[in-house]
Amino acid sequence: MTYCVGILTEAGLVMIADTRTNAGLDNIATFRKLHIFREPGRKLFALATAGNLGFTQSVISILREGLERADGRKETLLDQASMFEAAQFVGEVIRHVHRVDGAAIEQYGSSVEVSMLLGGQIAGQSLRLFMLYRAGNFIEATPDTPYLQIGEHKYGKPILDRAVTHRSELYDVLKLGLISMDSTMRSNLGVGLPIDILVLRRDALVPEVEHRIDAGEPYFHDLRERWSAALRKAHNDIPPPPYGPNAKP
Amino acid sequence: MTYCVGILTEAGLVMIADTRTNAGLDNIATFRKLHIFREPGRKLFALATAGNLGFTQSVISILREGLERADGRKETLLDQASMFEAAQFVGEVIRHVHRVDGAAIEQYGSSVEVSMLLGGQIAGQSLRLFMLYRAGNFIEATPDTPYLQIGEHKYGKPILDRAVTHRSELYDVLKLGLISMDSTMRSNLGVGLPIDILVLRRDALVPEVEHRIDAGEPYFHDLRERWSAALRKAHNDIPPPPYGPNAKP
C-alpha cells in the first residue's frame, strides 16, 4: 500500500509520502515514492506515486530520460513549459507505459492501478497541484478543496476534512499532514516509515524543507504520542450518552 | 452506503447502525439496518446489514418468516439453539437468497455484495458477536479484537483502534462508537442520520438501550461539536514541525 497527500494553500505546497511497498505481506520493502524534478530557481516539480511499483518506476524513468518523439527527440518532464502541460505529459507517459507493459502485467494477474500527485511551479507562473488517474486524466486542487490524496486515503481523511483550509499556515498544514499519515499508519500496516516530506513556499522555486522522517525521529514520535493522548482526553471529556442508567429524568 | 459497528466487551454488546440508503446519489432514503429478534428473557439477536437493500431485506424476511425445510417446516432465526447455529443459519439464508436472486440481480449490473453483523445471547449461553460475509461464512469478535464493522468502515476505524478494549466501560464504548459514526458521516455523504443504537448488557437478555438518534438530538449534536473542538485544540497544542524556519539550531 501507499499513502501520499498533497496540500496546496495560499502560502505554498506540502507533499508527504510514505515509503512502504509490499508484494504480498511477506515481501515488504522501502522505496521512495516522492520524486523531485528541478531546475533550481526556474522549475520545481514533485511527483508522488501509488500503485504497481514497476509501472510507477517506469513512468519516473521516462519522465527523467525522456519520451521519444517521432523526430527522435527525447522529451522530459523538465521540458514542459507550464504546470498544465506537465500534468498532461505525466498522463501521456502513464498511457505510454500502459500500452507497452499493461497487457503483459494484467495477463499474470497483477494490477496496473496507478495514481499520482504532481505539484510544483515554473518561474513566473502559478504554484499548482494535480492528481492523475490511471487513465492519464487528472483533476486539480482548488481553494475549496486544497488537498488531494492517493493510495490508502480514507483513514487520514477526517483530520484533513476538519482542519485544512486554503488559509492554513504552511507548517500547520505540514503538521496536519503528519497527523493524517499517523492515522493511516496505525490502521494499515502497508503504510509505514520512513516518510518523505516536501515544503515548497509559493514563488520560492526551491524547497524550504526536503526531508526524510526516519523511525527514530523525536518530533514525529512526540506528535504521535501527543495526538494519542489528546484523543484519549477528548473522548474522556465528552459526557456519557444519556441513555439507560445515564438517562436524564 | 452504510456504516454499522458492533463492539463486544466484558460488560456487554453495543451495536450502532446508520439508516441511509442510496441507489445513486439522486435516490436517497431512510431504511432501518439494525434489526432485533427477541424472545424476552430467553433470546435476543441483533442483526445489522450492509449491501444491496433488496437482498438484505429478503434475508431479514426469511429469518423472521422461516426458511422452508424438506419436510415443509419453516425454520426461523429464533428457532436456533445457540449463537453459533444462529450465525450458521444467517449464512445459510444469505446463500439461499443468493441462489434465488443473485444471478438475476447481477445480470442487470447490480452488486450482491452484502455483509452483516450478528450479535446476541441465548439464556444460559455466552454473549457473542459475528460478522458474516457474502459467502455466508463468518468470523467472531474476541477480547483481542472486540469490534467488527461493515460497510464504510475506514473513516471510523482509527478511533476504535486507539480507544476500544475488551475492558472498556459499556457507555464509554457507546460514546466511542458514536464518535466513529460521526467521523464516517463527515467523510461519506452516503452514511447519515438517524442512527439506531442497541446496548445489551451481558446476561440481561433484554436491551438496556434501544434507541433511534434523530437529527435534532442534543447529545449527539453536542458530541460532534465537542469532538471537533477537541481535535482542533489537540492539533493546535502540538508544536510546529522543527523544519525550515522552525529548525532547531
Chai-1 contact restraints between the chains, C-beta under 6 A:
chainA,res_idxA,chainB,res_idxB,connection_type,confidence,min_distance_angstrom,max_distance_angstrom,comment,restraint_id
A,K154,B,K154,contact,1.0,0.0,6.0,A-B,restraint_1
A,K154,B,Y155,contact,1.0,0.0,6.0,A-B,restraint_2
A,Y155,B,K154,contact,1.0,0.0,6.0,A-B,restraint_3
A,Y155,B,P158,contact,1.0,0.0,6.0,A-B,restraint_4
A,K157,B,S187,contact,1.0,0.0,6.0,A-B,restraint_5
A,P158,B,Y155,contact,1.0,0.0,6.0,A-B,restraint_6
A,P158,B,S183,contact,1.0,0.0,6.0,A-B,restraint_7
A,P158,B,S187,contact,1.0,0.0,6.0,A-B,restraint_8
A,D161,B,R186,contact,1.0,0.0,6.0,A-B,restraint_9
A,D161,B,S187,contact,1.0,0.0,6.0,A-B,restraint_10
A,R162,B,L231,contact,1.0,0.0,6.0,A-B,restraint_11
A,Y171,B,P240,contact,1.0,0.0,6.0,A-B,restraint_12
A,Y171,B,P241,contact,1.0,0.0,6.0,A-B,restraint_13
A,L174,B,P241,contact,1.0,0.0,6.0,A-B,restraint_14
A,K175,B,I238,contact,1.0,0.0,6.0,A-B,restraint_15
A,K175,B,P241,contact,1.0,0.0,6.0,A-B,restraint_16
A,S183,B,P158,contact,1.0,0.0,6.0,A-B,restraint_17
A,R186,B,D161,contact,1.0,0.0,6.0,A-B,restraint_18
A,S187,B,K157,contact,1.0,0.0,6.0,A-B,restraint_19
A,S187,B,P158,contact,1.0,0.0,6.0,A-B,restraint_20
A,S187,B,D161,contact,1.0,0.0,6.0,A-B,restraint_21
A,V199,B,G244,contact,1.0,0.0,6.0,A-B,restraint_22
A,E208,B,G244,contact,1.0,0.0,6.0,A-B,restraint_23
A,V209,B,Y243,contact,1.0,0.0,6.0,A-B,restraint_24
A,V209,B,G244,contact,1.0,0.0,6.0,A-B,restraint_25
A,H211,B,Y243,contact,1.0,0.0,6.0,A-B,restraint_26
A,Y219,B,P242,contact,1.0,0.0,6.0,A-B,restraint_27
A,L223,B,I238,contact,1.0,0.0,6.0,A-B,restraint_28
A,R226,B,I238,contact,1.0,0.0,6.0,A-B,restraint_29
A,A230,B,A234,contact,1.0,0.0,6.0,A-B,restraint_30
A,L231,B,R162,contact,1.0,0.0,6.0,A-B,restraint_31
A,A234,B,A230,contact,1.0,0.0,6.0,A-B,restraint_32
A,I238,B,K175,contact,1.0,0.0,6.0,A-B,restraint_33
A,I238,B,L223,contact,1.0,0.0,6.0,A-B,restraint_34
A,I238,B,R226,contact,1.0,0.0,6.0,A-B,restraint_35
A,P240,B,Y171,contact,1.0,0.0,6.0,A-B,restraint_36
A,P241,B,Y171,contact,1.0,0.0,6.0,A-B,restraint_37
A,P241,B,L174,contact,1.0,0.0,6.0,A-B,restraint_38
A,P241,B,K175,contact,1.0,0.0,6.0,A-B,restraint_39
A,P242,B,Y219,contact,1.0,0.0,6.0,A-B,restraint_40
A,Y243,B,V209,contact,1.0,0.0,6.0,A-B,restraint_41
A,Y243,B,H211,contact,1.0,0.0,6.0,A-B,restraint_42
A,G244,B,V199,contact,1.0,0.0,6.0,A-B,restraint_43
A,G244,B,E208,contact,1.0,0.0,6.0,A-B,restraint_44
A,G244,B,V209,contact,1.0,0.0,6.0,A-B,restraint_45
